[in-house]
Amino acid sequence: MTEQGTDKQHWAAQKERGSFWLMKLTALGLRLLGRRPMTPVLYGIVLYFFVFGRRARRNVRQYQDYLAQWSGRRDLRPTLRSVFGQFMAFGESLLDRLDAWHGKLKLDQVTLHDPDGVRERLMKSRQGGRGEILVGTHLGNLEVCRALAELGEQVPLNVLVHTPNVAHFNRLQSAAGDHQLHLLQVSEMDAALMLDLSQRLDRGEWLAIAGDRVPLQDGRRVVVDFLGHPAPFPQGPWMLAGLLRCPVNLMCCLKIDGRYQIHLESFIDAPAWDRRQREALIAGWVQRYADYLARKCLLAPRQWFNFHPYWHVDEPSRATGETHA
């Protein structure tokens, strides 16, 4: 959640670096002091980012304004207090993330909403079934995937990320005793990566990837309507699903009234296409996903943890393979 040098600076070049060092310092403080003494310290750090993060404040205000307009809810209009509340919610999520890594987030503290039986398929994959894809979001606390791994009877989760700090994050998690959640850095979809992911699925492992972040070296994206305005979404999750012939499920972890709620639902049963249909199919899936995400934003409006200019859309370019829906 560091300040951006310019609006064109990509989120992966600045926010993930700041998140890693904030996580490392917070983890050290929690080991030495515990959560209660660390809470005001972390909030002080968040206050610093709020005061000096002019662009981040502006981006949060834009999100809150779009959400209020799209939903027609006047109570969601941005104020200084509501913008600061979103920063504070992010700080709280960091503490919860570390609690999850240290095993302090128990099953009885999590409510599971699973109308399509995704958890049951997780359990079956441990018994010899093939894994599937979970598409998550930076709405809420994506890192509560560890609780999901426990709900799935210790099914390994491979989280595909774009941050260069993967090795550091993995060391932090291993030190905390989390061995079921593996972070895999993804820079491009080459043959070696696809083979590796296919083998993981065949072993019954599951893949998790965020559906609301355009990667640093992204070659393809889809611009769709999100909260009433055009926003770019990555094609990566949906390309993976089609290439791996793998079912896709949606996952969202929201903290409501002090309790985490994990929402799971099936999204695509058997993704397949021919070359002529691919662009249109992906555009349709991404718009459906954006609509789903907009509805979930209303459940926890201040837990949208994207502090970069999300609705910034460059001019269309053949070089980027951009698709408009």
Secondary structure, 3 states (H helix, E strand, C coil): CCCCCCCCCCHHHHHHHHHHHHHHHHHHHHHHHCHHHHHHHHHHHHHHHHHHCHHHHHHHHHHHHHHHHHHCCHHHCCCHHHHHHHHHHHHHHHHHHHHHHCCCCCHHHEEEECCCCHHHHHHHHHCCCCCCEEEECCEECHHHHHHHHHHCCCCCEEEEECCCCHHHHHHHHHHCCCCCEEEEECCCCCHHHHHHHHHHHHCCCEEEEECCCCCCCCCCEEEEEECCEEEEEECHHHHHHHHHCCCEEEEEEEEECCEEEEEEEEEECCCCCCCCCHHHHHHHHHHHHHHHHHHHHCCCHHHECCCCCCCCCCCCCHHHCCEEC
